[in-house]
Amino acid sequence: MSDSTTSNLTPYGASVLANTRFKEEGINPIPPQMMYNYTTAKLRAGKNPLIKFSPETGVDRVDFERWLERYVAKKNASVQS
């Protein structure tokens, strides 16, 4: 049985987790395609993804959490300005 902290995280799964957090923070959700652009699309284009991603292991959970915290902080700062 896999648990949510060790199982592979797809870009779609990452967008669901991100949008859950955004809802809690009062931030507009992102479309799942945006997470694909941040991960797989950049990798396929030969660029470094904004969030570490490997086709074998999926979205790197530690890097995803780092990205999520920075994204939320940035959005919250722009709302307060």
Helices and strands as residue ranges (DSSP letters): H 11-25, H 32-36, I 37-41, H 42-44, E 53-54, E 58-59, H 61-80
